[in-house]
Structures are given as C-alpha cells and as structure tokens.
C-alpha cells in the first residue's frame, strides 16, 4: 500500500506540474496578444471547484480606439476536483467549454476570434512549446546537477539480465550487447536500450566468445510493456557487509568475498544466487568463494527466506564507471540533445500503436504511475517528468479536435485557404473529438484494470 501511495503521489505531482506549465503556455501567449482569458484551472471542475480566486477589478485601461483592454484580473484561477488535466478558457474560442452564448455575440476586439490567424496559431502552440521547453530545462538541470554516470557495456563482464519477453526472442542472461542494426551500442547514449528494442537485428557477445545475431520482431516494444523493462546490468555477488549472527557470518564469509557457486550451481550474478539459495532453505549447503584471487569453500545454512544475511556491493563499485560532468553552459546543449532524441524515439515508437499488439498495450494512469519507483527518488522523478513532458507535447499536437493539434489543423486550413472554417463544422468536430478522447481514456484505463486483475 505504501509503494502505491508513493507512486500515486509522484504521478499527481508530476502531472499537476506539467499541466500548469502547458496551460500557462496558452495563457501567457494569449495575454501577450491582448486576448482575455476567463479561466485558468488545474484539473477540471464540473459542478464545483476545490478552490478558486478571482482578482479584484483594478482601474481599466483602454486601447487607442477606446476599447477596454483585457487584463490578468479578468481571469478566474482555480483547482478542480477531477484530475484529468486542466484548461484555460479563452474568450471567443470554440473549445471544450462549448460556450455557444458567447460565440453568438458580436465579436469583441479582445477575443481570440478577433485576432489574426498567426496570433491564434501561436496561442494554440503555446502549451506544446512550453512542455517541450520544460523538458529541455529539466534534462539540462539533470545533466548539470547529476552529470552522466554510466558503466561501459564492455566493462560489464557478466553482461545483462533480460526480461522474459526478451528471452523469448533469443536474448540470454549474460549476453553483452554489441550492435543494433550494425551500429555500435554505447552505454553513454541514454537511449541504447530503446535502439536495441527498435532494431531489426541486435548483435551480442555470448559466453565471452560467441557473436550472436538476434532478429527483433516488429512488435517487440509492446511485448516489453508487460514486463516493464528490457534489460539490466547483472550484479556479481561481492559481499559488502556481513550481518552479525546471520548465516554468512556463521559460515565465515567475509567482506570483499565473491560468491561464485552454491553447491554445483554457478552463481555469476545475484540472479543465479537468489534462485540457487531457495533450493536450500534452512539446509546446509556448500558455498564457493573467491577470496584474494583464490577459491575456497564454506558451509552455510540459508534462512527461511533463502538468504545468507549480507549486504551486496553496489554495482558502481564492482564495474568501472565513467562520469561526465557538465557546466551550466554545457548542460543546455546536452539537455537539447536528450530532449530531441527522446522526442524522436517517442515519435518513432508511435508507428507500432496502430497494430493490434499496440492497441492492447495502451495504458492509462496506472501504466504511467508504474513508471515511477516505489521509493521517492528525485533523479528518477525528474527523468520521468521530463519524458512525460515530451510525450504530452507530442500527444497534444496530434490533429484531433479536442486537442491543441485539432485547433492547429483548422488554423492551418485558414492560413492556406484565407478563409475561416465554418463555426458549426468546428463545433461538431469538437464534439466528435471530445467523444473520441473520452472513449480512448476509458479504453486505456480499462486495459490497466484488465491487466491488474486478469494477467
């Protein structure tokens, strides 16, 4: 229950932050063009709001034609109770509010519909632009504060552990990735795992001597969704600290020892050790160690949980690591590089959505929440938030009425044809788009529930 609450808290904080930035992008650009914004809400507020504030009216200002100028004081700011996003209600615009009464009135100079097409286009692109800029800023901040710390693949001498879906297509625990579609894979590239999953053929080094080519199915990315991952570094079993009085201590296992076998079962990594010890719960078993370069054997009795009672050495102390530091000015191009690569990879992965496997893999808030770790970790939180900001930017620009991309589609039509689309057509398109998005939301979250209860 605790891990669920921590994941839920991270999800709500991240989405609230991203929604505020997205809507602020629309708001600030609309205000810069003198457009009145009637409401600015985090989350939706059908029937009632959790909180709202309407500033007191100040002294009005007028333009050169004597018309009253729009002001930030015209806006009602609030928090809704339905955490499915947020919105700004821009005067004189056909949006989810479907304010037909306002649209039936004569056009006002401070309304959205009264402004030139290029200004309206900038307003509609504001949310997407701010989300992408935010992702660049977060990635830049990560690069500046944490830098890049990685283990070169060739230095990870025990290779990788692969999830079940990866093993079914031909990967084996212990494989060391070499190439994806003939190009060298480098752990310095943050997207090397994605490059492998999206490749046609991945080349690995197996058993430290054999080069093996593994064909990758077209739907492999979606097969990985069920396993929530792809590969992780294998962790050799070096003893960092022994728990006094536990099985390891009683057996004479020391700090710095490496456990290489349990009975006759080789344990090159923690994966094999964990599985082997479960066969000897509360039973004496021979454990082979490497101490100061020499093999030796001790007898240990794993506890009722199949554990010996020692702390594992961190992987960064087992394998050589490379750390790259970035100054303030160096971090910005690095953030841009990561942001654009993330966007490119995300857009590339969309080609699989239109397959039957892709449709089945669609997830809602549960799937997004599962991206976050069980314990709050700021590094991971900001990485996932930046990724979601990129995803939100792209998803909003898709030309579906009800999304920013739907408005952009009509505005591009207006720019090209030099005439405004029929308002009735836009209203009906908005209804259709909102219905489609609602059904998509229900379907995606229904998928989450189905997987939770039946898989």
Buried (B, 14 or more C-beta within 10 A) or exposed (E): EEEEEBBBEBBBBBBBBBBBBBBBBBBBBBBEBBBBBBBBBBBBBEEEBEEBEEEEEEEEEEEEEEEBEBBBEBBBBBBBEEBEBBBBBBBBBBBBBEBEEBBEEEEBBBBBBBBEBEBBBBBBBBBBBBBBBBBBBBBBBBBBEBBBEBBEBEBBEBBBBBBEBBBEBBBBBBBBBBBBEEEEBEBEBBBBBBBBBBBEEBBBBBEEEEEBEBEBEEBBBBBBBEEEEBBEBBBBBBBEEBEEEBBBBBBBBBEEBBBBBBEEBEBBBBBBBEEBBEEBBEEEBBBBBBBEEEEEEBEBBBBEEBBBBBEBBEBEEBBEBEEEEBEEEBBBEBBBBBBBBBBEBBEEBEEBEEEEBBBBBBBBBBBBBBBBBEEEBEEBBBBBBBBBBBBBBBBBBEBBBBBBBBBBBBBEBBEEEEEEBEEEEBBEBBBBBBEBBEEEBEEBBEBBEEBEEEE
